[in-house]
Amino acid sequence: MINIKHLSSLDPHFNETLDALLAFETTQDNAIIETVTRILSEIRTHGDSALLDYTRRFDHLHANTLAELELPMQSCQQALQNLSPAESEALKHAAQRIKQYHEKQLSQSWQYTEADGTQLGQKITALDRVGLYVPGGKASYPSSVLMNAIPAKVAGVDELIMVVPTPRGEKNQLVLAAAAIAGVDRVFTIGGAQAIAALAYGTQTVPKVDKIVGPGNAYVATAKRLVFGQVGIDMVAGPSEILVICDGHVNPDWIAMDLFSQAEHDEQAQSILLSPDQSFIDAVQASIDRLIADQSRKAVIQTSLENRGALIKVRDLTEACKIANRIAPEHLELAVAEPEQWVDQLKHAGAIFMGYHTCEALGDYCAGTNHVLPTSGTARFSSPLGVYDFQKRTSLISVSPQSAHQLGQIASTLARGEGLQAHALSAEYRCN
């Protein structure tokens, strides 16, 4: 039996118990910070030579020049051509759906003219160059390539630079094929904190980017955190999370597998069920105990569920929504008969999957929405990755002579109130 926690919102200590369940130790490893800081410094100082050295040391990939570590885009196209028909069709279909969804997010420049002729507006501009980090080697995350690259291209990013480690030369063909489909412009077979440093600072060969996106290990995440400000980043993501609200009128095997789908990511992932139906909760427990035996990542799932998972009995669906808002999960499955009537009560979630047939896994791969979502409660103030993350806004101001007189007097008064004489005079000069 999987020893997952069973909780009840009626318990007088429920709030404290839930807080403890949700708590995640985010204290950074000082050894990792020290290592990454040294790597960043060496790449910034020595460029290509340091990058080559780290690639030899960590990836056991030997090259005389960094140019040898740039993968010709023809290789990505060849990888796409070599896929099985099923794999090729799946990637292309997913890419099309992701593109179609994200095209709806495009922002447009705007402006308006006031009665006195003053014009105000906002100019929308795509970033010039973006870096995409992709885990490599045996890891295969073509979906992450699509989810990060396609919104960037839809936004109008001129150049997308992908970095992917290839330990001992091991390349993942699905990842390369996804790069071809998504419109990646250049690919370097480098990884780790050293790849993040190369993108952030630029080297003799790797161009400096404006923003870095994409998942990675603790060293990559730490490097992204440390270079933020030098470049933009998407987010520093925590463990994967799923919260399922269920009315109890669906096959419990489905819900058990939905909980597994996040638990299998890693031991720190979190899977929680909220339901007002105790008999259904018991049925889900039984499904978990029966289905776990056939899972290829059984040990990871078990550890995750027993350490951070929970099956929670709530008074009703209204209370479930309130608890969900408190948790602000990355993924929220609303597995109820009429999900539309509950959506307005859910304020904080990275993504909401509505209805019995809308499992989170569809969002990960091919629904069209982005699977890069806020974690660790940050959905209270953060949003999914999207086109807007690859566009920036610039204010436009054009003041007419008539308005300059009026606005100049206002600005002068406020500036002198702040003790900033030059500001005041700059405005007053235009009042005459």
N, C-alpha and C positions, 0 to 999 in steps of 0.2 A: 504493500500500500504506500502511495506517495503521501508523505506527511505534510500536506499543504495546510496552511492556517485556515481555520473556520472562525469567522468573526460575526458579530451581530451589532447593528447600530443601536440596539436597545441596551447593550451593555453599558453600565455607568462609566466605564473607563475606555469606551470605544475611541473617543477622539485621541487620547494619549496613545492607544495601541496603534491607531492608523498613522499617527505622526511618526511613530517609531518604525513602522513598516515602510513608510515613504522615504525616510531619511536615508541618504546615500552619502557616504564619506567621499568628499571631493578634494580632500587635502592632497595637494600635489606632492609627488615623490621628489624630494630634494636632489637625489642622485640623478634622476632623469632631467630635471631642470639644469643641473650643472653640466651634464653631458651635452644637452641640446644647446645651451648657451655657448659652449666651446665650439661646437660644430658651426653654429651661425657665425661666430666671429671668424673662424678660419675660412669659411666660404666667402664671406664678405671681403676678407683681406687678400686671399690667394686665388679666388675664382676657380677657373677650370682645373688647375692642378690639384687643389684640395678636393674638388668634386670627384675627380678621377681616383684619387687616393681612397676616399671613403667608399666609392663604388667597388673598388678592388677588395677593400677590407670587409665590408658588410655583405655585399652581393656576390663576391667571388667572380666578378666579371671584369676581365682585363681588357683595357683599351689604351692605345697610345695617345689618342686625342679624343676630345669630347665629341667631335664630329662623328666618330665611329659609334657613339652611343645615341645618335639621332636616327630614329627608324624612318626609312622612306615611307611616305604615305602609300606608295604602291604596295608595300607589305600589308597594310591594313585592307586595301582593296582586295588583295589576293586572299587574305584571311576570310573576307566576306564571301568571296567566290567559292572557297573550299568548304563552307559550312554545308551541313545537310539541308535539304529543302525545308524540313520542319523548323530547324533552328533559324534559317534565313528568314522564313516567313514570319516566325514569331517576333524576331527582332524588328523587322520592318513594320509589322502591324503595330507593335508597341510604340515604336518611334512616331508613327503617323498619328496615333491617338494622343501621345504626349505633346506633339507639335500643335495639333488642333486645339487642345485645351489651353496651352500657353499663349497661343495667338490672341485669345480673348483678354489677356492681361496687359496687352500693349497700351502704354500711356501715350498721350498726344500732347504736344505743346499747345499752349493757349494764351490769349491775352485779351484785354478789354480796354476801351477808351472812355475816359470820364468826360463830363460835359465841357470842361475847360481845356481839353486836348491832351491831358496827361494819359500816358499809356502804361499799364502794368500787365505783367504776364509771367509765364514760366516756360522755359525751354527744356525739353527732354532730350538728353543725349546719351547714347550707348557708351559703355566703357570701351576703351581702345583695345586693351589686351587682358585676357583672363587666363589664369593657370588652373588646371584641373588635376588634382591628385587622385590616382587610382591605385588601390592595392594590387600587387602583382604576384608573380610566382604561381603557385597552385591555386591561389584565391581567384575566384571568378565573379566579378561584379559588373557584368555588362549593363545591368539595369542602372547602376550608379553613373555610368558614362552617359547614358541617355538622359537621365534625370538632371544632370548638371550641365551637359553640353547643349542640349536642345533649347532650353530657355535662354541661354546666352546667345545662341545664334538667332533665335526669334527676336531678341532684344536689339540685335544689330551689332553685336561685338565683332570688331574687325578681325581679331586674331585670337584663337583659342589654342593654348599650349598645354598638351597633356604630358604628365610625367607618370611613369609606371615602372616600378622595379622589375627586373627580370633576373632573379637569382640564378647564377650559373647558366645564364642564357635562356632560361625557361620562360617562354612567352605564352600567354593565354590567348588563343585564337578568337574566342567569343568577345573578349575585351577589345581586341584590335578591330574586329568586324564592327562592333558597336561604335568605335571611333570613326570608322569610315561612314557609317550611316548617319551619325550625328553631325558630321561636318567639322571634326577636329582638324586644325590646320597643320600642327607639328606635334611629333611625339618623341620624347626623350626617354630612354630606358634607364632612368635613375629613380631613386626612391628615398624614403626616410626623411629625417630632419634636414639632411643635406639638400634634398630636392626642394623642400620648402624654402630653404635659404637661397638657393639659386633663383627661384622664381621671385622671391621678395626683393633681392638685391641686384639680381642680374650678374652674369659672368661674361667672360669674353665670347662665349657661345650661346648660353641660355639667355633669352631676353627677359628683362624685368617686366613684371606684369603689374596690373592695377589692383587685382583682386585674386584671391586663392580660394577655391572651393573644393569639396570632395572629402571623403572619409579617410581615416588612417588610424594607426596604432597610437599608443601613448606618446611616443616620441614625435610623431607627426602632429598630434593634437597640441602638444606642448610647444612645438615650433610655430604652429599657426597662432597660438596665443601670444607668443613672444614677438612675432613680426607684425602683429596687428598695430596699426598706426602708420607703419611703413607702407603697408598695403592693406586693403580691405580683406575680410574673411567672411565666409558664410556663417559659421557658428562653430563652437566647440561642443560637440554633441556628447551627451552622457549615454548610459545604457538604454537599449530599446525598451519600449513600454507598450502594453495594451491594456485597456480597460473595457470590459464588456458589460453592458447593461442589457439584461435579458428578462423578458416577462415569463419565461418558462414554457413557451409554446413552440419550441423548436427541438430538433433532434439534439440530445445532450452530447452526442459524439462530435457534432459540428463545433460546438462551443469548446469542448475539450481540446480539439485540434487547433482552434483559433488561439487558445492559451499557449499551446505547444509552439505555435508559429513564432511567437516572440521569445519564449523561453529557450528555444534552441540557438538563439544568437550567441549568448554567452551566459556565464553563471550569475552575472549581475543584472540580467534583464528582468523585467517585472511584468507579471501577468495577474490581473485581478478581475474577478467576476462580481457584479452586483445584481442581486435578484430578490424579489419579495417572496419567491416560492421556495420554501425549504426542501420540498420533495424534489424539485428540479436541481437544486444545489447538490443534494445527495446523489442524484442521477449523474451529474457532471463528475463528481468524485469517482463514482463507479466507472465511468467512461475513461477518466484519466488513468485509473489503476489498470484497466484492461488494455488500453491503446498504447501505453508507454513501452510495453515489451517489444513492439515492432519498430520503434523509432531508432534511426541510425545514430542520432545524437542523444540517446537515452540518458547518459550520465549528466550531460550539460543541462538537459531539460529538468531532470530530477533535482539537481542542485539549485537551479534557478527557482523552481516552484516552491521548494522547501525553505529556501532562504528569504525570498522576497515576494512570493505569490500569496494569494488569499482568495477564499470564497466567502463572500460577505452577504449575510441576510439583512435586507433593508425593509422598512415599513411598507413602502410603495415606490412607484417609479418617480414620483415627485422628489422624494428624499434621495433616490439614486442620482437624479440630476444635480441636486445640491452637492452631494459628495463628489460627483464627477467634476464639478466646477472647482471644488477645493483641491482635487488632485491635479487638474489641468494636464491630462495625459497626452502623450505623443499621438497615439492611435486610440480612438474611441469607437467601439462597435455598438450601435444602437439596434440590437437584435430584438425588436418588438413588432407587434402587428401593424401599428400605424405610427411609424417613426416621425412623420411630418409634424404630428401634434406635439412632439417633445423637443424638436430641434431648437425652438426659440428659447427654451429653458437652459440650453447648454451654451455657455458663454466662452469656455476655455478648453480648447482642444486643438491639437495640430491638424487632425483630420477626423471627420465623423463619417462612419460607414453605416448607411441607413438600410435597415431591413434584414430579414433572415438570410438572404442570399448574397449579401455584400460583405464578403470576408476581407480582412485587412490585406491578405496576400495579393488580391487583385490590384489594390492601390500600390503595392510594392513594384509591380511589374507593368501593368498594361491598362489600367482603368483610364489613365491620361493625366490624373492629378500627380503632383510631385511627391515623392517619397522622402525627401529631405525635410524633416519636420522638427519642431522644437521639442526638447526633452527636459526632464527633471523639473517640471512645473513652469518652464519658461514660456509655455503656451499662454500664460496669463498676459504676456507682453510681446511675444514674438509670433512670427507667421511662417508658413511653409516657404521654402525656396521657390522663387518665381522669376518671371521676366523683370519685375521691378527691382530685383537685386542686381541686375546688370545694366540698369539705367540710372542716371543721376539727373537731378533737377537744378536748374540755374534760374535765378530770379531775373526778370527784365523790368527795368524802370526807365521811362522817358518822361521827364517833367516839362510841361509847357511853360513859357514865360509867365503867363498869368498865374499858374499854380505855384511857380517858384516863389512868388511874393508871399503868398499865404502860407505855404509849407515852410518857407524860410523863417518866418516869424515864429512858427510853432517850434521848429527845430532849435532856433536860437534860444528861446525861453528855456527849453528842456536842457540844452547843452550847458547854458550858464548855471542852471540849477545843479548840474553835475560838476561844475568847476572846469569845464573844458572849453576854454576861450577860442581856440583855433577852430573847433567844430562850429561854434556860434558864428564866428566871423566868416567862415566858409559859406555858411547858409545866408548870412546877412548881405554878403557881396552880391548875391543873386536876387536880393529883394528890391534893388533900385531899378 
